[in-house]
Amino acid sequence: MAGRHRIVLPEGMHFGGVVGVVDLVDGVRAHPSPWFSGKGFGDVLANPRRLSFRPCKGNLGFFRPERGEA
């Protein structure tokens, strides 16, 4: 069933968890990446690693998951 944005999600899609990790290697005010908007600060990430889905409550900004999460 499509939601209000008409997007159909795959059966069994997980929500509310961690699916991978990266290394935060720098914070910048300018970067050639097309993903950088050119405003404010940007985080430079490296070494992405896929994880099996791990339930985890979200949070704004950086946070350390509680024991038993992620």
PyMOL Python script that loads the backbone (N, CA, C, O; Angstrom):
from pymol import cmd

cmd.read_pdbstr("""\
ATOM      1  N   MET A   1       0.846  -1.191   0.000  1.00  0.00           N
ATOM      2  CA  MET A   1       0.000   0.000   0.000  1.00  0.00           C
ATOM      3  C   MET A   1       0.883   1.244   0.000  1.00  0.00           C
ATOM      4  O   MET A   1       1.839   1.323   0.772  1.00  0.00           O
ATOM      5  N   ALA A   2       0.580   2.197  -0.842  1.00  0.00           N
ATOM      6  CA  ALA A   2       1.352   3.427  -0.934  1.00  0.00           C
ATOM      7  C   ALA A   2       0.837   4.444   0.082  1.00  0.00           C
ATOM      8  O   ALA A   2      -0.370   4.581   0.282  1.00  0.00           O
ATOM      9  N   GLY A   3       1.760   5.149   0.716  1.00  0.00           N
ATOM     10  CA  GLY A   3       1.391   6.197   1.667  1.00  0.00           C
ATOM     11  C   GLY A   3       1.047   7.486   0.948  1.00  0.00           C
ATOM     12  O   GLY A   3       0.801   7.485  -0.258  1.00  0.00           O
ATOM     13  N   ARG A   4       1.028   8.568   1.672  1.00  0.00           N
ATOM     14  CA  ARG A   4       0.626   9.850   1.086  1.00  0.00           C
ATOM     15  C   ARG A   4       1.597  10.339   0.017  1.00  0.00           C
ATOM     16  O   ARG A   4       1.235  11.187  -0.799  1.00  0.00           O
ATOM     17  N   HIS A   5       2.830   9.817   0.007  1.00  0.00           N
ATOM     18  CA  HIS A   5       3.807  10.227  -1.002  1.00  0.00           C
ATOM     19  C   HIS A   5       3.868   9.244  -2.161  1.00  0.00           C
ATOM     20  O   HIS A   5       4.735   9.355  -3.029  1.00  0.00           O
ATOM     21  N   ARG A   6       2.959   8.292  -2.178  1.00  0.00           N
ATOM     22  CA  ARG A   6       2.832   7.304  -3.249  1.00  0.00           C
ATOM     23  C   ARG A   6       4.074   6.428  -3.412  1.00  0.00           C
ATOM     24  O   ARG A   6       4.405   6.007  -4.520  1.00  0.00           O
ATOM     25  N   ILE A   7       4.746   6.164  -2.315  1.00  0.00           N
ATOM     26  CA  ILE A   7       5.919   5.304  -2.329  1.00  0.00           C
ATOM     27  C   ILE A   7       5.517   3.945  -1.761  1.00  0.00           C
ATOM     28  O   ILE A   7       4.958   3.863  -0.668  1.00  0.00           O
ATOM     29  N   VAL A   8       5.800   2.903  -2.496  1.00  0.00           N
ATOM     30  CA  VAL A   8       5.510   1.552  -2.033  1.00  0.00           C
ATOM     31  C   VAL A   8       6.791   0.961  -1.465  1.00  0.00           C
ATOM     32  O   VAL A   8       7.796   0.854  -2.168  1.00  0.00           O
ATOM     33  N   LEU A   9       6.759   0.579  -0.203  1.00  0.00           N
ATOM     34  CA  LEU A   9       7.932   0.018   0.461  1.00  0.00           C
ATOM     35  C   LEU A   9       7.933  -1.499   0.346  1.00  0.00           C
ATOM     36  O   LEU A   9       6.873  -2.123   0.316  1.00  0.00           O
ATOM     37  N   PRO A  10       9.116  -2.091   0.283  1.00  0.00           N
ATOM     38  CA  PRO A  10       9.190  -3.552   0.182  1.00  0.00           C
ATOM     39  C   PRO A  10       8.607  -4.242   1.414  1.00  0.00           C
ATOM     40  O   PRO A  10       8.668  -3.716   2.525  1.00  0.00           O
ATOM     41  N   GLU A  11       8.035  -5.440   1.193  1.00  0.00           N
ATOM     42  CA  GLU A  11       7.536  -6.253   2.305  1.00  0.00           C
ATOM     43  C   GLU A  11       8.678  -6.550   3.270  1.00  0.00           C
ATOM     44  O   GLU A  11       9.802  -6.799   2.834  1.00  0.00           O
ATOM     45  N   GLY A  12       8.413  -6.527   4.558  1.00  0.00           N
ATOM     46  CA  GLY A  12       9.411  -6.879   5.554  1.00  0.00           C
ATOM     47  C   GLY A  12      10.480  -5.831   5.783  1.00  0.00           C
ATOM     48  O   GLY A  12      11.496  -6.122   6.414  1.00  0.00           O
ATOM     49  N   MET A  13      10.279  -4.614   5.287  1.00  0.00           N
ATOM     50  CA  MET A  13      11.272  -3.555   5.486  1.00  0.00           C
ATOM     51  C   MET A  13      11.315  -3.180   6.967  1.00  0.00           C
ATOM     52  O   MET A  13      10.278  -2.992   7.604  1.00  0.00           O
ATOM     53  N   HIS A  14      12.535  -3.075   7.505  1.00  0.00           N
ATOM     54  CA  HIS A  14      12.710  -2.745   8.920  1.00  0.00           C
ATOM     55  C   HIS A  14      12.743  -1.233   9.123  1.00  0.00           C
ATOM     56  O   HIS A  14      13.206  -0.490   8.258  1.00  0.00           O
ATOM     57  N   PHE A  15      12.245  -0.789  10.278  1.00  0.00           N
ATOM     58  CA  PHE A  15      12.278   0.612  10.671  1.00  0.00           C
ATOM     59  C   PHE A  15      12.801   0.708  12.094  1.00  0.00           C
ATOM     60  O   PHE A  15      12.672  -0.241  12.867  1.00  0.00           O
ATOM     61  N   GLY A  16      13.400   1.863  12.451  1.00  0.00           N
ATOM     62  CA  GLY A  16      13.815   2.095  13.828  1.00  0.00           C
ATOM     63  C   GLY A  16      15.055   1.329  14.225  1.00  0.00           C
ATOM     64  O   GLY A  16      15.079   0.675  15.268  1.00  0.00           O
ATOM     65  N   GLY A  17      16.094   1.405  13.394  1.00  0.00           N
ATOM     66  CA  GLY A  17      17.305   0.684  13.754  1.00  0.00           C
ATOM     67  C   GLY A  17      18.519   1.144  12.977  1.00  0.00           C
ATOM     68  O   GLY A  17      18.446   2.065  12.164  1.00  0.00           O
ATOM     69  N   VAL A  18      19.623   0.496  13.238  1.00  0.00           N
ATOM     70  CA  VAL A  18      20.910   0.790  12.620  1.00  0.00           C
ATOM     71  C   VAL A  18      21.166  -0.242  11.534  1.00  0.00           C
ATOM     72  O   VAL A  18      20.927  -1.432  11.743  1.00  0.00           O
ATOM     73  N   VAL A  19      21.652   0.199  10.366  1.00  0.00           N
ATOM     74  CA  VAL A  19      21.963  -0.716   9.270  1.00  0.00           C
ATOM     75  C   VAL A  19      23.433  -0.649   8.870  1.00  0.00           C
ATOM     76  O   VAL A  19      23.873  -1.423   8.020  1.00  0.00           O
ATOM     77  N   GLY A  20      24.201   0.264   9.470  1.00  0.00           N
ATOM     78  CA  GLY A  20      25.618   0.368   9.141  1.00  0.00           C
ATOM     79  C   GLY A  20      26.315   1.399   9.998  1.00  0.00           C
ATOM     80  O   GLY A  20      25.687   2.110  10.784  1.00  0.00           O
ATOM     81  N   VAL A  21      27.628   1.469   9.833  1.00  0.00           N
ATOM     82  CA  VAL A  21      28.454   2.442  10.551  1.00  0.00           C
ATOM     83  C   VAL A  21      29.470   3.045   9.595  1.00  0.00           C
ATOM     84  O   VAL A  21      29.811   2.444   8.576  1.00  0.00           O
ATOM     85  N   VAL A  22      29.949   4.237   9.931  1.00  0.00           N
ATOM     86  CA  VAL A  22      31.008   4.909   9.174  1.00  0.00           C
ATOM     87  C   VAL A  22      31.982   5.540  10.152  1.00  0.00           C
ATOM     88  O   VAL A  22      31.686   5.677  11.339  1.00  0.00           O
ATOM     89  N   ASP A  23      33.148   5.925   9.646  1.00  0.00           N
ATOM     90  CA  ASP A  23      34.107   6.679  10.446  1.00  0.00           C
ATOM     91  C   ASP A  23      33.933   8.160  10.124  1.00  0.00           C
ATOM     92  O   ASP A  23      33.891   8.536   8.952  1.00  0.00           O
ATOM     93  N   LEU A  24      33.831   8.993  11.140  1.00  0.00           N
ATOM     94  CA  LEU A  24      33.800  10.441  10.975  1.00  0.00           C
ATOM     95  C   LEU A  24      35.248  10.903  10.973  1.00  0.00           C
ATOM     96  O   LEU A  24      35.937  10.799  11.988  1.00  0.00           O
ATOM     97  N   VAL A  25      35.723  11.423   9.814  1.00  0.00           N
ATOM     98  CA  VAL A  25      37.144  11.739   9.685  1.00  0.00           C
ATOM     99  C   VAL A  25      37.451  13.231   9.659  1.00  0.00           C
ATOM    100  O   VAL A  25      38.610  13.619   9.804  1.00  0.00           O
ATOM    101  N   ASP A  26      36.436  14.078   9.476  1.00  0.00           N
ATOM    102  CA  ASP A  26      36.707  15.517   9.428  1.00  0.00           C
ATOM    103  C   ASP A  26      35.402  16.289   9.498  1.00  0.00           C
ATOM    104  O   ASP A  26      34.328  15.748   9.237  1.00  0.00           O
ATOM    105  N   GLY A  27      35.510  17.557   9.853  1.00  0.00           N
ATOM    106  CA  GLY A  27      34.410  18.509   9.792  1.00  0.00           C
ATOM    107  C   GLY A  27      34.890  19.675   8.946  1.00  0.00           C
ATOM    108  O   GLY A  27      35.977  20.202   9.183  1.00  0.00           O
ATOM    109  N   VAL A  28      34.094  20.090   7.957  1.00  0.00           N
ATOM    110  CA  VAL A  28      34.561  21.089   6.994  1.00  0.00           C
ATOM    111  C   VAL A  28      33.531  22.188   6.753  1.00  0.00           C
ATOM    112  O   VAL A  28      32.344  22.018   7.032  1.00  0.00           O
ATOM    113  N   ARG A  29      34.006  23.318   6.229  1.00  0.00           N
ATOM    114  CA  ARG A  29      33.126  24.411   5.796  1.00  0.00           C
ATOM    115  C   ARG A  29      32.979  24.438   4.284  1.00  0.00           C
ATOM    116  O   ARG A  29      32.111  25.132   3.754  1.00  0.00           O
ATOM    117  N   ALA A  30      33.830  23.679   3.582  1.00  0.00           N
ATOM    118  CA  ALA A  30      33.753  23.568   2.128  1.00  0.00           C
ATOM    119  C   ALA A  30      34.222  22.175   1.742  1.00  0.00           C
ATOM    120  O   ALA A  30      35.123  21.615   2.367  1.00  0.00           O
ATOM    121  N   HIS A  31      33.594  21.615   0.692  1.00  0.00           N
ATOM    122  CA  HIS A  31      33.973  20.274   0.241  1.00  0.00           C
ATOM    123  C   HIS A  31      33.473  20.098  -1.192  1.00  0.00           C
ATOM    124  O   HIS A  31      32.392  20.585  -1.524  1.00  0.00           O
ATOM    125  N   PRO A  32      34.239  19.409  -2.051  1.00  0.00           N
ATOM    126  CA  PRO A  32      33.823  19.231  -3.441  1.00  0.00           C
ATOM    127  C   PRO A  32      32.687  18.221  -3.640  1.00  0.00           C
ATOM    128  O   PRO A  32      32.190  18.085  -4.758  1.00  0.00           O
ATOM    129  N   SER A  33      32.272  17.524  -2.607  1.00  0.00           N
ATOM    130  CA  SER A  33      31.212  16.521  -2.748  1.00  0.00           C
ATOM    131  C   SER A  33      29.912  17.159  -3.233  1.00  0.00           C
ATOM    132  O   SER A  33      29.542  18.234  -2.761  1.00  0.00           O
ATOM    133  N   PRO A  34      29.214  16.515  -4.168  1.00  0.00           N
ATOM    134  CA  PRO A  34      27.910  17.047  -4.609  1.00  0.00           C
ATOM    135  C   PRO A  34      26.861  16.982  -3.504  1.00  0.00           C
ATOM    136  O   PRO A  34      25.816  17.623  -3.613  1.00  0.00           O
ATOM    137  N   TRP A  35      27.121  16.219  -2.443  1.00  0.00           N
ATOM    138  CA  TRP A  35      26.181  16.109  -1.329  1.00  0.00           C
ATOM    139  C   TRP A  35      26.321  17.270  -0.345  1.00  0.00           C
ATOM    140  O   TRP A  35      25.462  17.453   0.518  1.00  0.00           O
ATOM    141  N   PHE A  36      27.389  18.052  -0.464  1.00  0.00           N
ATOM    142  CA  PHE A  36      27.593  19.187   0.445  1.00  0.00           C
ATOM    143  C   PHE A  36      26.848  20.398  -0.097  1.00  0.00           C
ATOM    144  O   PHE A  36      27.054  20.786  -1.247  1.00  0.00           O
ATOM    145  N   SER A  37      25.990  20.996   0.713  1.00  0.00           N
ATOM    146  CA  SER A  37      25.143  22.103   0.254  1.00  0.00           C
ATOM    147  C   SER A  37      25.902  23.415   0.124  1.00  0.00           C
ATOM    148  O   SER A  37      25.426  24.341  -0.532  1.00  0.00           O
ATOM    149  N   GLY A  38      27.085  23.508   0.744  1.00  0.00           N
ATOM    150  CA  GLY A  38      27.833  24.762   0.692  1.00  0.00           C
ATOM    151  C   GLY A  38      27.492  25.702   1.829  1.00  0.00           C
ATOM    152  O   GLY A  38      28.050  26.796   1.920  1.00  0.00           O
ATOM    153  N   LYS A  39      26.580  25.289   2.697  1.00  0.00           N
ATOM    154  CA  LYS A  39      26.171  26.128   3.832  1.00  0.00           C
ATOM    155  C   LYS A  39      26.561  25.448   5.129  1.00  0.00           C
ATOM    156  O   LYS A  39      26.453  24.228   5.251  1.00  0.00           O
ATOM    157  N   GLY A  40      27.009  26.223   6.091  1.00  0.00           N
ATOM    158  CA  GLY A  40      27.309  25.678   7.412  1.00  0.00           C
ATOM    159  C   GLY A  40      28.490  24.732   7.399  1.00  0.00           C
ATOM    160  O   GLY A  40      29.469  24.937   6.682  1.00  0.00           O
ATOM    161  N   PHE A  41      28.379  23.696   8.203  1.00  0.00           N
ATOM    162  CA  PHE A  41      29.448  22.705   8.344  1.00  0.00           C
ATOM    163  C   PHE A  41      29.016  21.398   7.705  1.00  0.00           C
ATOM    164  O   PHE A  41      27.825  21.113   7.579  1.00  0.00           O
ATOM    165  N   GLY A  42      30.003  20.609   7.304  1.00  0.00           N
ATOM    166  CA  GLY A  42      29.739  19.286   6.758  1.00  0.00           C
ATOM    167  C   GLY A  42      30.628  18.265   7.443  1.00  0.00           C
ATOM    168  O   GLY A  42      31.743  18.580   7.859  1.00  0.00           O
ATOM    169  N   ASP A  43      30.142  17.064   7.558  1.00  0.00           N
ATOM    170  CA  ASP A  43      30.919  15.968   8.124  1.00  0.00           C
ATOM    171  C   ASP A  43      31.478  15.135   6.977  1.00  0.00           C
ATOM    172  O   ASP A  43      30.762  14.811   6.030  1.00  0.00           O
ATOM    173  N   VAL A  44      32.759  14.790   7.067  1.00  0.00           N
ATOM    174  CA  VAL A  44      33.386  13.926   6.069  1.00  0.00           C
ATOM    175  C   VAL A  44      33.423  12.519   6.655  1.00  0.00           C
ATOM    176  O   VAL A  44      34.005  12.280   7.713  1.00  0.00           O
ATOM    177  N   LEU A  45      32.786  11.596   5.939  1.00  0.00           N
ATOM    178  CA  LEU A  45      32.660  10.226   6.412  1.00  0.00           C
ATOM    179  C   LEU A  45      33.493   9.299   5.532  1.00  0.00           C
ATOM    180  O   LEU A  45      33.679   9.568   4.346  1.00  0.00           O
ATOM    181  N   ALA A  46      33.995   8.202   6.112  1.00  0.00           N
ATOM    182  CA  ALA A  46      34.805   7.239   5.368  1.00  0.00           C
ATOM    183  C   ALA A  46      34.546   5.833   5.889  1.00  0.00           C
ATOM    184  O   ALA A  46      33.980   5.653   6.967  1.00  0.00           O
ATOM    185  N   ASN A  47      34.959   4.853   5.123  1.00  0.00           N
ATOM    186  CA  ASN A  47      34.903   3.447   5.517  1.00  0.00           C
ATOM    187  C   ASN A  47      33.510   2.966   5.927  1.00  0.00           C
ATOM    188  O   ASN A  47      33.340   2.457   7.035  1.00  0.00           O
ATOM    189  N   PRO A  48      32.510   3.118   5.049  1.00  0.00           N
ATOM    190  CA  PRO A  48      31.179   2.623   5.405  1.00  0.00           C
ATOM    191  C   PRO A  48      31.183   1.107   5.538  1.00  0.00           C
ATOM    192  O   PRO A  48      31.811   0.403   4.748  1.00  0.00           O
ATOM    193  N   ARG A  49      30.458   0.608   6.567  1.00  0.00           N
ATOM    194  CA  ARG A  49      30.361  -0.822   6.795  1.00  0.00           C
ATOM    195  C   ARG A  49      28.910  -1.197   7.054  1.00  0.00           C
ATOM    196  O   ARG A  49      28.250  -0.602   7.906  1.00  0.00           O
ATOM    197  N   ARG A  50      28.422  -2.176   6.323  1.00  0.00           N
ATOM    198  CA  ARG A  50      27.052  -2.655   6.483  1.00  0.00           C
ATOM    199  C   ARG A  50      26.964  -3.561   7.708  1.00  0.00           C
ATOM    200  O   ARG A  50      27.865  -4.360   7.966  1.00  0.00           O
ATOM    201  N   LEU A  51      25.874  -3.431   8.458  1.00  0.00           N
ATOM    202  CA  LEU A  51      25.606  -4.293   9.609  1.00  0.00           C
ATOM    203  C   LEU A  51      24.275  -4.990   9.388  1.00  0.00           C
ATOM    204  O   LEU A  51      23.439  -4.510   8.622  1.00  0.00           O
ATOM    205  N   SER A  52      24.078  -6.101  10.044  1.00  0.00           N
ATOM    206  CA  SER A  52      22.745  -6.685  10.091  1.00  0.00           C
ATOM    207  C   SER A  52      21.866  -5.700  10.858  1.00  0.00           C
ATOM    208  O   SER A  52      22.347  -5.005  11.753  1.00  0.00           O
ATOM    209  N   PHE A  53      20.581  -5.638  10.513  1.00  0.00           N
ATOM    210  CA  PHE A  53      19.674  -4.702  11.176  1.00  0.00           C
ATOM    211  C   PHE A  53      19.718  -4.903  12.686  1.00  0.00           C
ATOM    212  O   PHE A  53      19.624  -6.025  13.183  1.00  0.00           O
ATOM    213  N   ARG A  54      19.864  -3.787  13.408  1.00  0.00           N
ATOM    214  CA  ARG A  54      19.876  -3.801  14.877  1.00  0.00           C
ATOM    215  C   ARG A  54      18.905  -2.736  15.366  1.00  0.00           C
ATOM    216  O   ARG A  54      19.107  -1.555  15.081  1.00  0.00           O
ATOM    217  N   PRO A  55      17.856  -3.114  16.093  1.00  0.00           N
ATOM    218  CA  PRO A  55      16.909  -2.121  16.599  1.00  0.00           C
ATOM    219  C   PRO A  55      17.627  -1.069  17.453  1.00  0.00           C
ATOM    220  O   PRO A  55      18.517  -1.396  18.238  1.00  0.00           O
ATOM    221  N   CYS A  56      17.231   0.187  17.289  1.00  0.00           N
ATOM    222  CA  CYS A  56      17.853   1.281  18.037  1.00  0.00           C
ATOM    223  C   CYS A  56      16.943   2.498  17.974  1.00  0.00           C
ATOM    224  O   CYS A  56      16.466   2.866  16.901  1.00  0.00           O
ATOM    225  N   LYS A  57      16.704   3.116  19.111  1.00  0.00           N
ATOM    226  CA  LYS A  57      15.934   4.357  19.132  1.00  0.00           C
ATOM    227  C   LYS A  57      16.791   5.470  18.569  1.00  0.00           C
ATOM    228  O   LYS A  57      17.985   5.541  18.860  1.00  0.00           O
ATOM    229  N   GLY A  58      16.200   6.335  17.769  1.00  0.00           N
ATOM    230  CA  GLY A  58      16.935   7.436  17.154  1.00  0.00           C
ATOM    231  C   GLY A  58      17.178   8.584  18.109  1.00  0.00           C
ATOM    232  O   GLY A  58      16.679   8.596  19.234  1.00  0.00           O
ATOM    233  N   ASN A  59      17.958   9.555  17.639  1.00  0.00           N
ATOM    234  CA  ASN A  59      18.306  10.722  18.428  1.00  0.00           C
ATOM    235  C   ASN A  59      18.827  11.776  17.471  1.00  0.00           C
ATOM    236  O   ASN A  59      19.379  11.434  16.425  1.00  0.00           O
ATOM    237  N   LEU A  60      18.668  13.030  17.799  1.00  0.00           N
ATOM    238  CA  LEU A  60      19.249  14.092  16.982  1.00  0.00           C
ATOM    239  C   LEU A  60      20.722  14.220  17.312  1.00  0.00           C
ATOM    240  O   LEU A  60      21.103  14.189  18.482  1.00  0.00           O
ATOM    241  N   GLY A  61      21.545  14.362  16.301  1.00  0.00           N
ATOM    242  CA  GLY A  61      22.975  14.523  16.512  1.00  0.00           C
ATOM    243  C   GLY A  61      23.653  13.198  16.817  1.00  0.00           C
ATOM    244  O   GLY A  61      23.079  12.132  16.598  1.00  0.00           O
ATOM    245  N   PHE A  62      24.877  13.273  17.322  1.00  0.00           N
ATOM    246  CA  PHE A  62      25.634  12.070  17.649  1.00  0.00           C
ATOM    247  C   PHE A  62      25.175  11.543  19.001  1.00  0.00           C
ATOM    248  O   PHE A  62      24.877  12.312  19.916  1.00  0.00           O
ATOM    249  N   PHE A  63      25.123  10.225  19.111  1.00  0.00           N
ATOM    250  CA  PHE A  63      24.743   9.618  20.380  1.00  0.00           C
ATOM    251  C   PHE A  63      25.299   8.212  20.454  1.00  0.00           C
ATOM    252  O   PHE A  63      25.605   7.591  19.436  1.00  0.00           O
ATOM    253  N   ARG A  64      25.424   7.722  21.668  1.00  0.00           N
ATOM    254  CA  ARG A  64      25.884   6.350  21.892  1.00  0.00           C
ATOM    255  C   ARG A  64      24.640   5.526  22.246  1.00  0.00           C
ATOM    256  O   ARG A  64      23.946   5.839  23.214  1.00  0.00           O
ATOM    257  N   PRO A  65      24.356   4.475  21.466  1.00  0.00           N
ATOM    258  CA  PRO A  65      23.184   3.655  21.786  1.00  0.00           C
ATOM    259  C   PRO A  65      23.288   3.037  23.176  1.00  0.00           C
ATOM    260  O   PRO A  65      24.382   2.728  23.648  1.00  0.00           O
ATOM    261  N   GLU A  66      22.144   2.860  23.826  1.00  0.00           N
ATOM    262  CA  GLU A  66      22.127   2.212  25.131  1.00  0.00           C
ATOM    263  C   GLU A  66      22.453   0.740  24.973  1.00  0.00           C
ATOM    264  O   GLU A  66      22.311   0.185  23.883  1.00  0.00           O
ATOM    265  N   ARG A  67      22.882   0.110  26.034  1.00  0.00           N
ATOM    266  CA  ARG A  67      23.193  -1.338  25.981  1.00  0.00           C
ATOM    267  C   ARG A  67      21.959  -2.095  25.499  1.00  0.00           C
ATOM    268  O   ARG A  67      20.832  -1.786  25.888  1.00  0.00           O
ATOM    269  N   GLY A  68      22.187  -3.072  24.664  1.00  0.00           N
ATOM    270  CA  GLY A  68      21.075  -3.845  24.116  1.00  0.00           C
ATOM    271  C   GLY A  68      20.574  -3.287  22.800  1.00  0.00           C
ATOM    272  O   GLY A  68      19.868  -3.976  22.064  1.00  0.00           O
ATOM    273  N   GLU A  69      20.935  -2.025  22.488  1.00  0.00           N
ATOM    274  CA  GLU A  69      20.587  -1.434  21.198  1.00  0.00           C
ATOM    275  C   GLU A  69      21.835  -1.432  20.332  1.00  0.00           C
ATOM    276  O   GLU A  69      22.956  -1.331  20.830  1.00  0.00           O
ATOM    277  N   ALA A  70      21.626  -1.543  19.054  1.00  0.00           N
ATOM    278  CA  ALA A  70      22.722  -1.497  18.078  1.00  0.00           C
ATOM    279  C   ALA A  70      23.901  -2.163  18.669  1.00  0.00           C
ATOM    280  O   ALA A  70      24.949  -2.246  18.029  1.00  0.00           O
TER     281      ALA A  70
END
""", "prot")
cmd.dss("prot")
cmd.show_as("cartoon", "prot")
cmd.util.cbc("prot")
cmd.orient("prot")
